Amino acid sequence: MTNPAFVETRLLGLFGPEFAARGPIQATIGDHVPGMLAPDAAPALRIHDARQLQSREQARSTHSEARFFEDHGFVLLPHESAVQDWESDPAAPNPDCDVVRLYFPEIEAVIRSRLLPGRGVEIFQAPLLRRGPGTANAFYGAGVHQDYGLTPEDYQEGIEAFTTPEIAQGWRDRYEQDDVEGFMVINFWRTVYSPGPLRHMPLGLCVPHSVEVSDCIPMSLLGFTPTGKPTNQMALRFNPEQAWYYYPGMTGDELLAFRNFQCFKKDTEPRVVSCFHAAFEEPGTPIDVEERQSCEHRVSVFLLKG
């Protein structure tokens, strides 16, 4: 059986190429957003096989997992976790649960030894977000989005929307300290309770360097945060130069890492260095395919000087 280099499908949540935003677009979850393309009006996109891309580039001796992650904003890692029970309370995880006791140390080791080797880092891990039938998040993120914006100000506002002004200011105070040169949020995404291969609603990722800043559309989303404040996300205006990839047939012993957010103090202008992403229906998927059970783990990393 041949392994195609891409699948062709339509992604939800894109804006048309002629759309012009005049500031952040205010929207409420579930409502129609003017200017956003209807599903049947969205362009058919080629979502390329990231396994083939990663295999080709890692065949070159200079392209390690860390180098691939740096260049493309995502990487698939072989990773067999010791976790058996993926359930934990997002509000107050039990320190004796598998996620905290086993997964947190596993992820810290992945960051230090495989993604950012040799870098000075300060790591903060948040609770997992589970998705799938029977979870608090039965829906899948099927609209193209980026979660945090482009700048430190965007990120700080997002923290405040989900927590408190004091916690947001605490993040900013740490970011501004002299030993910090930048900040990154890494999303660790995997399937759980199913050895795979995954066929239901895989995750598509857009290579950051293929996205123009001018095609990023700020969104002010209501009905999404516990405080009631709007959160910063970004939508995307379609551009045929945007390069989309996914890892077909992910299994339970594979871990997808991708950049959710990144900023450096040295940047004088906003840059696109994190991944727009969206779940999508893979063409040819059987009607009776097992529904995806997955988790994502967003980890904050201060990048230190020296």
Contacts in CASP RR format, 6 or more apart in sequence:
PFRMAT RR
TARGET T0000
AUTHOR 0000-0000-0000
METHOD contacts of the structure
MODEL  1
MTNPAFVETRLLGLFGPEFAARGPIQATIGDHVPGMLAPDAAPALRIHDA
RQLQSREQARSTHSEARFFEDHGFVLLPHESAVQDWESDPAAPNPDCDVV
RLYFPEIEAVIRSRLLPGRGVEIFQAPLLRRGPGTANAFYGAGVHQDYGL
TPEDYQEGIEAFTTPEIAQGWRDRYEQDDVEGFMVINFWRTVYSPGPLRH
MPLGLCVPHSVEVSDCIPMSLLGFTPTGKPTNQMALRFNPEQAWYYYPGM
TGDELLAFRNFQCFKKDTEPRVVSCFHAAFEEPGTPIDVEERQSCEHRVS
VFLLKG
3 49 0 8 1.000
3 52 0 8 1.000
3 248 0 8 1.000
4 49 0 8 1.000
5 48 0 8 1.000
5 49 0 8 1.000
5 52 0 8 1.000
6 46 0 8 1.000
6 47 0 8 1.000
6 48 0 8 1.000
6 49 0 8 1.000
7 46 0 8 1.000
7 47 0 8 1.000
7 246 0 8 1.000
7 248 0 8 1.000
7 282 0 8 1.000
7 283 0 8 1.000
8 44 0 8 1.000
8 45 0 8 1.000
8 46 0 8 1.000
8 47 0 8 1.000
8 283 0 8 1.000
9 44 0 8 1.000
9 45 0 8 1.000
9 47 0 8 1.000
9 280 0 8 1.000
9 281 0 8 1.000
9 282 0 8 1.000
9 283 0 8 1.000
10 39 0 8 1.000
10 40 0 8 1.000
10 42 0 8 1.000
10 43 0 8 1.000
10 44 0 8 1.000
10 45 0 8 1.000
11 42 0 8 1.000
11 45 0 8 1.000
11 143 0 8 1.000
11 144 0 8 1.000
11 204 0 8 1.000
11 244 0 8 1.000
11 278 0 8 1.000
11 280 0 8 1.000
12 39 0 8 1.000
12 42 0 8 1.000
12 142 0 8 1.000
12 143 0 8 1.000
12 144 0 8 1.000
12 278 0 8 1.000
12 280 0 8 1.000
13 33 0 8 1.000
13 36 0 8 1.000
13 37 0 8 1.000
13 42 0 8 1.000
13 143 0 8 1.000
13 144 0 8 1.000
13 145 0 8 1.000
13 235 0 8 1.000
13 236 0 8 1.000
13 278 0 8 1.000
14 36 0 8 1.000
14 37 0 8 1.000
14 42 0 8 1.000
14 43 0 8 1.000
14 144 0 8 1.000
14 235 0 8 1.000
14 236 0 8 1.000
14 237 0 8 1.000
14 238 0 8 1.000
15 21 0 8 1.000
15 35 0 8 1.000
15 36 0 8 1.000
15 37 0 8 1.000
15 217 0 8 1.000
15 235 0 8 1.000
15 236 0 8 1.000
15 237 0 8 1.000
15 238 0 8 1.000
16 35 0 8 1.000
16 37 0 8 1.000
16 237 0 8 1.000
16 238 0 8 1.000
17 237 0 8 1.000
17 238 0 8 1.000
17 239 0 8 1.000
19 35 0 8 1.000
19 217 0 8 1.000
19 237 0 8 1.000
21 217 0 8 1.000
21 218 0 8 1.000
23 218 0 8 1.000
24 218 0 8 1.000
24 219 0 8 1.000
24 220 0 8 1.000
24 232 0 8 1.000
25 33 0 8 1.000
25 217 0 8 1.000
25 218 0 8 1.000
25 219 0 8 1.000
25 220 0 8 1.000
25 235 0 8 1.000
26 220 0 8 1.000
26 222 0 8 1.000
26 230 0 8 1.000
27 33 0 8 1.000
27 219 0 8 1.000
27 220 0 8 1.000
27 221 0 8 1.000
27 222 0 8 1.000
28 221 0 8 1.000
28 222 0 8 1.000
28 223 0 8 1.000
29 221 0 8 1.000
29 222 0 8 1.000
29 223 0 8 1.000
29 224 0 8 1.000
33 235 0 8 1.000
36 235 0 8 1.000
37 238 0 8 1.000
42 238 0 8 1.000
43 238 0 8 1.000
43 240 0 8 1.000
45 244 0 8 1.000
46 244 0 8 1.000
47 204 0 8 1.000
47 244 0 8 1.000
47 245 0 8 1.000
47 246 0 8 1.000
47 280 0 8 1.000
48 243 0 8 1.000
48 244 0 8 1.000
48 245 0 8 1.000
48 246 0 8 1.000
49 245 0 8 1.000
49 246 0 8 1.000
49 247 0 8 1.000
49 248 0 8 1.000
50 74 0 8 1.000
50 76 0 8 1.000
50 205 0 8 1.000
50 245 0 8 1.000
50 246 0 8 1.000
50 247 0 8 1.000
51 76 0 8 1.000
51 247 0 8 1.000
51 248 0 8 1.000
53 72 0 8 1.000
53 245 0 8 1.000
54 68 0 8 1.000
54 75 0 8 1.000
54 76 0 8 1.000
57 63 0 8 1.000
57 68 0 8 1.000
57 71 0 8 1.000
58 64 0 8 1.000
58 65 0 8 1.000
58 68 0 8 1.000
63 71 0 8 1.000
65 75 0 8 1.000
65 77 0 8 1.000
65 114 0 8 1.000
65 115 0 8 1.000
66 114 0 8 1.000
66 115 0 8 1.000
66 116 0 8 1.000
66 117 0 8 1.000
68 75 0 8 1.000
69 75 0 8 1.000
69 115 0 8 1.000
69 257 0 8 1.000
69 259 0 8 1.000
72 207 0 8 1.000
72 208 0 8 1.000
72 245 0 8 1.000
73 205 0 8 1.000
73 207 0 8 1.000
73 208 0 8 1.000
73 258 0 8 1.000
73 259 0 8 1.000
73 273 0 8 1.000
73 274 0 8 1.000
73 275 0 8 1.000
74 205 0 8 1.000
74 245 0 8 1.000
74 256 0 8 1.000
74 257 0 8 1.000
74 258 0 8 1.000
74 259 0 8 1.000
74 275 0 8 1.000
75 115 0 8 1.000
75 256 0 8 1.000
75 257 0 8 1.000
75 258 0 8 1.000
76 247 0 8 1.000
76 250 0 8 1.000
76 254 0 8 1.000
76 255 0 8 1.000
76 256 0 8 1.000
77 110 0 8 1.000
77 114 0 8 1.000
77 254 0 8 1.000
77 255 0 8 1.000
77 256 0 8 1.000
77 257 0 8 1.000
78 253 0 8 1.000
78 254 0 8 1.000
78 255 0 8 1.000
79 106 0 8 1.000
79 110 0 8 1.000
79 190 0 8 1.000
79 253 0 8 1.000
79 254 0 8 1.000
79 255 0 8 1.000
80 253 0 8 1.000
81 102 0 8 1.000
81 103 0 8 1.000
81 106 0 8 1.000
81 190 0 8 1.000
81 253 0 8 1.000
81 255 0 8 1.000
82 98 0 8 1.000
82 102 0 8 1.000
82 106 0 8 1.000
83 98 0 8 1.000
83 99 0 8 1.000
83 102 0 8 1.000
83 103 0 8 1.000
83 106 0 8 1.000
84 98 0 8 1.000
85 97 0 8 1.000
85 98 0 8 1.000
85 99 0 8 1.000
86 98 0 8 1.000
86 99 0 8 1.000
86 128 0 8 1.000
86 130 0 8 1.000
86 192 0 8 1.000
86 193 0 8 1.000
86 295 0 8 1.000
87 97 0 8 1.000
87 99 0 8 1.000
87 130 0 8 1.000
88 94 0 8 1.000
88 97 0 8 1.000
88 98 0 8 1.000
88 99 0 8 1.000
88 100 0 8 1.000
88 127 0 8 1.000
88 128 0 8 1.000
89 127 0 8 1.000
90 127 0 8 1.000
90 128 0 8 1.000
90 129 0 8 1.000
90 136 0 8 1.000
91 127 0 8 1.000
93 99 0 8 1.000
93 100 0 8 1.000
93 127 0 8 1.000
94 100 0 8 1.000
95 101 0 8 1.000
99 127 0 8 1.000
99 128 0 8 1.000
103 128 0 8 1.000
103 297 0 8 1.000
104 125 0 8 1.000
107 125 0 8 1.000
107 188 0 8 1.000
107 297 0 8 1.000
107 299 0 8 1.000
108 123 0 8 1.000
108 125 0 8 1.000
110 188 0 8 1.000
110 255 0 8 1.000
110 257 0 8 1.000
111 121 0 8 1.000
111 123 0 8 1.000
111 186 0 8 1.000
111 299 0 8 1.000
111 301 0 8 1.000
112 118 0 8 1.000
112 121 0 8 1.000
112 123 0 8 1.000
115 186 0 8 1.000
115 257 0 8 1.000
116 301 0 8 1.000
116 303 0 8 1.000
119 303 0 8 1.000
119 304 0 8 1.000
120 303 0 8 1.000
120 304 0 8 1.000
120 306 0 8 1.000
121 301 0 8 1.000
121 302 0 8 1.000
121 303 0 8 1.000
121 304 0 8 1.000
122 301 0 8 1.000
122 302 0 8 1.000
122 304 0 8 1.000
123 299 0 8 1.000
123 300 0 8 1.000
123 301 0 8 1.000
124 299 0 8 1.000
124 300 0 8 1.000
124 301 0 8 1.000
125 297 0 8 1.000
125 299 0 8 1.000
125 300 0 8 1.000
126 297 0 8 1.000
126 298 0 8 1.000
126 299 0 8 1.000
126 300 0 8 1.000
128 295 0 8 1.000
128 296 0 8 1.000
128 297 0 8 1.000
129 137 0 8 1.000
129 295 0 8 1.000
129 296 0 8 1.000
129 297 0 8 1.000
129 298 0 8 1.000
130 136 0 8 1.000
130 137 0 8 1.000
130 192 0 8 1.000
130 293 0 8 1.000
130 294 0 8 1.000
130 295 0 8 1.000
131 137 0 8 1.000
131 138 0 8 1.000
131 139 0 8 1.000
131 140 0 8 1.000
131 141 0 8 1.000
131 292 0 8 1.000
131 293 0 8 1.000
131 294 0 8 1.000
131 295 0 8 1.000
131 296 0 8 1.000
132 138 0 8 1.000
132 140 0 8 1.000
132 291 0 8 1.000
132 292 0 8 1.000
132 293 0 8 1.000
132 294 0 8 1.000
133 291 0 8 1.000
133 293 0 8 1.000
135 293 0 8 1.000
140 201 0 8 1.000
140 279 0 8 1.000
140 292 0 8 1.000
141 278 0 8 1.000
141 279 0 8 1.000
142 201 0 8 1.000
142 278 0 8 1.000
142 279 0 8 1.000
142 280 0 8 1.000
143 278 0 8 1.000
143 279 0 8 1.000
144 206 0 8 1.000
144 235 0 8 1.000
144 236 0 8 1.000
144 276 0 8 1.000
144 277 0 8 1.000
144 278 0 8 1.000
145 219 0 8 1.000
145 233 0 8 1.000
145 234 0 8 1.000
145 235 0 8 1.000
145 236 0 8 1.000
145 276 0 8 1.000
145 277 0 8 1.000
145 278 0 8 1.000
146 216 0 8 1.000
146 233 0 8 1.000
146 234 0 8 1.000
146 236 0 8 1.000
146 260 0 8 1.000
146 261 0 8 1.000
146 274 0 8 1.000
146 275 0 8 1.000
146 276 0 8 1.000
146 277 0 8 1.000
147 185 0 8 1.000
147 233 0 8 1.000
147 260 0 8 1.000
147 261 0 8 1.000
148 154 0 8 1.000
148 155 0 8 1.000
148 158 0 8 1.000
148 185 0 8 1.000
148 232 0 8 1.000
148 233 0 8 1.000
148 260 0 8 1.000
148 261 0 8 1.000
148 274 0 8 1.000
149 155 0 8 1.000
149 216 0 8 1.000
149 218 0 8 1.000
149 232 0 8 1.000
149 233 0 8 1.000
149 234 0 8 1.000
149 261 0 8 1.000
150 213 0 8 1.000
150 216 0 8 1.000
150 234 0 8 1.000
150 263 0 8 1.000
150 270 0 8 1.000
150 271 0 8 1.000
150 272 0 8 1.000
151 263 0 8 1.000
151 270 0 8 1.000
152 172 0 8 1.000
152 175 0 8 1.000
152 183 0 8 1.000
152 263 0 8 1.000
154 232 0 8 1.000
155 171 0 8 1.000
155 183 0 8 1.000
155 232 0 8 1.000
155 261 0 8 1.000
155 263 0 8 1.000
156 168 0 8 1.000
156 169 0 8 1.000
156 171 0 8 1.000
156 172 0 8 1.000
157 168 0 8 1.000
157 231 0 8 1.000
157 232 0 8 1.000
158 168 0 8 1.000
158 231 0 8 1.000
158 232 0 8 1.000
159 167 0 8 1.000
159 168 0 8 1.000
159 171 0 8 1.000
160 167 0 8 1.000
160 168 0 8 1.000
160 227 0 8 1.000
160 229 0 8 1.000
161 225 0 8 1.000
161 227 0 8 1.000
161 228 0 8 1.000
161 229 0 8 1.000
161 230 0 8 1.000
161 231 0 8 1.000
161 232 0 8 1.000
162 225 0 8 1.000
162 226 0 8 1.000
162 227 0 8 1.000
162 231 0 8 1.000
163 227 0 8 1.000
164 227 0 8 1.000
174 180 0 8 1.000
174 302 0 8 1.000
175 182 0 8 1.000
175 183 0 8 1.000
175 302 0 8 1.000
178 305 0 8 1.000
179 304 0 8 1.000
179 305 0 8 1.000
180 265 0 8 1.000
180 302 0 8 1.000
180 303 0 8 1.000
180 304 0 8 1.000
180 305 0 8 1.000
181 264 0 8 1.000
181 265 0 8 1.000
181 266 0 8 1.000
181 303 0 8 1.000
181 304 0 8 1.000
181 305 0 8 1.000
182 262 0 8 1.000
182 263 0 8 1.000
182 264 0 8 1.000
182 265 0 8 1.000
182 302 0 8 1.000
182 303 0 8 1.000
183 261 0 8 1.000
183 262 0 8 1.000
183 263 0 8 1.000
183 300 0 8 1.000
183 301 0 8 1.000
183 302 0 8 1.000
183 303 0 8 1.000
184 259 0 8 1.000
184 261 0 8 1.000
184 262 0 8 1.000
184 300 0 8 1.000
184 301 0 8 1.000
184 303 0 8 1.000
185 259 0 8 1.000
185 260 0 8 1.000
185 261 0 8 1.000
185 262 0 8 1.000
185 274 0 8 1.000
185 298 0 8 1.000
185 299 0 8 1.000
185 300 0 8 1.000
185 301 0 8 1.000
186 257 0 8 1.000
186 258 0 8 1.000
186 259 0 8 1.000
186 260 0 8 1.000
186 298 0 8 1.000
186 299 0 8 1.000
186 301 0 8 1.000
187 257 0 8 1.000
187 258 0 8 1.000
187 259 0 8 1.000
187 260 0 8 1.000
187 296 0 8 1.000
187 297 0 8 1.000
187 298 0 8 1.000
187 299 0 8 1.000
188 255 0 8 1.000
188 256 0 8 1.000
188 257 0 8 1.000
188 296 0 8 1.000
188 297 0 8 1.000
188 298 0 8 1.000
188 299 0 8 1.000
189 203 0 8 1.000
189 255 0 8 1.000
189 256 0 8 1.000
189 257 0 8 1.000
189 258 0 8 1.000
189 294 0 8 1.000
189 295 0 8 1.000
189 296 0 8 1.000
189 297 0 8 1.000
190 250 0 8 1.000
190 252 0 8 1.000
190 254 0 8 1.000
190 255 0 8 1.000
190 256 0 8 1.000
190 294 0 8 1.000
190 295 0 8 1.000
191 198 0 8 1.000
191 250 0 8 1.000
191 251 0 8 1.000
191 252 0 8 1.000
191 292 0 8 1.000
191 293 0 8 1.000
191 294 0 8 1.000
192 252 0 8 1.000
192 293 0 8 1.000
192 294 0 8 1.000
192 295 0 8 1.000
193 293 0 8 1.000
194 252 0 8 1.000
194 290 0 8 1.000
194 292 0 8 1.000
194 293 0 8 1.000
195 251 0 8 1.000
195 252 0 8 1.000
195 253 0 8 1.000
196 249 0 8 1.000
196 250 0 8 1.000
196 251 0 8 1.000
196 252 0 8 1.000
197 248 0 8 1.000
197 249 0 8 1.000
197 250 0 8 1.000
197 251 0 8 1.000
198 249 0 8 1.000
198 250 0 8 1.000
198 251 0 8 1.000
198 292 0 8 1.000
199 249 0 8 1.000
199 282 0 8 1.000
199 285 0 8 1.000
199 286 0 8 1.000
199 289 0 8 1.000
199 290 0 8 1.000
200 282 0 8 1.000
200 285 0 8 1.000
200 289 0 8 1.000
200 290 0 8 1.000
200 291 0 8 1.000
200 292 0 8 1.000
201 279 0 8 1.000
201 280 0 8 1.000
201 281 0 8 1.000
201 282 0 8 1.000
201 291 0 8 1.000
201 292 0 8 1.000
202 246 0 8 1.000
202 247 0 8 1.000
202 248 0 8 1.000
202 249 0 8 1.000
202 250 0 8 1.000
202 279 0 8 1.000
202 280 0 8 1.000
202 282 0 8 1.000
202 292 0 8 1.000
203 246 0 8 1.000
203 247 0 8 1.000
203 256 0 8 1.000
203 277 0 8 1.000
203 278 0 8 1.000
203 279 0 8 1.000
204 244 0 8 1.000
204 245 0 8 1.000
204 246 0 8 1.000
204 277 0 8 1.000
204 278 0 8 1.000
204 279 0 8 1.000
204 280 0 8 1.000
205 244 0 8 1.000
205 245 0 8 1.000
205 246 0 8 1.000
205 258 0 8 1.000
205 275 0 8 1.000
205 276 0 8 1.000
205 277 0 8 1.000
206 236 0 8 1.000
206 242 0 8 1.000
206 243 0 8 1.000
206 244 0 8 1.000
206 245 0 8 1.000
206 275 0 8 1.000
206 276 0 8 1.000
206 277 0 8 1.000
207 242 0 8 1.000
207 243 0 8 1.000
207 244 0 8 1.000
207 245 0 8 1.000
207 275 0 8 1.000
208 259 0 8 1.000
208 272 0 8 1.000
208 273 0 8 1.000
208 274 0 8 1.000
208 275 0 8 1.000
209 272 0 8 1.000
210 241 0 8 1.000
210 242 0 8 1.000
210 243 0 8 1.000
211 236 0 8 1.000
211 239 0 8 1.000
211 242 0 8 1.000
211 272 0 8 1.000
211 276 0 8 1.000
212 239 0 8 1.000
212 241 0 8 1.000
212 272 0 8 1.000
213 269 0 8 1.000
213 270 0 8 1.000
213 271 0 8 1.000
213 272 0 8 1.000
214 237 0 8 1.000
215 236 0 8 1.000
215 237 0 8 1.000
215 238 0 8 1.000
215 239 0 8 1.000
215 242 0 8 1.000
216 234 0 8 1.000
216 235 0 8 1.000
216 236 0 8 1.000
216 237 0 8 1.000
216 272 0 8 1.000
217 234 0 8 1.000
217 235 0 8 1.000
217 236 0 8 1.000
217 237 0 8 1.000
218 232 0 8 1.000
218 234 0 8 1.000
219 232 0 8 1.000
219 233 0 8 1.000
219 234 0 8 1.000
219 235 0 8 1.000
220 230 0 8 1.000
220 231 0 8 1.000
220 232 0 8 1.000
221 230 0 8 1.000
221 231 0 8 1.000
221 233 0 8 1.000
222 228 0 8 1.000
222 230 0 8 1.000
224 230 0 8 1.000
224 231 0 8 1.000
225 231 0 8 1.000
234 276 0 8 1.000
236 242 0 8 1.000
236 276 0 8 1.000
242 276 0 8 1.000
246 280 0 8 1.000
246 282 0 8 1.000
247 254 0 8 1.000
247 256 0 8 1.000
248 282 0 8 1.000
250 256 0 8 1.000
258 274 0 8 1.000
258 275 0 8 1.000
258 277 0 8 1.000
259 273 0 8 1.000
259 274 0 8 1.000
259 275 0 8 1.000
260 274 0 8 1.000
260 275 0 8 1.000
260 298 0 8 1.000
261 274 0 8 1.000
262 273 0 8 1.000
262 274 0 8 1.000
264 303 0 8 1.000
END
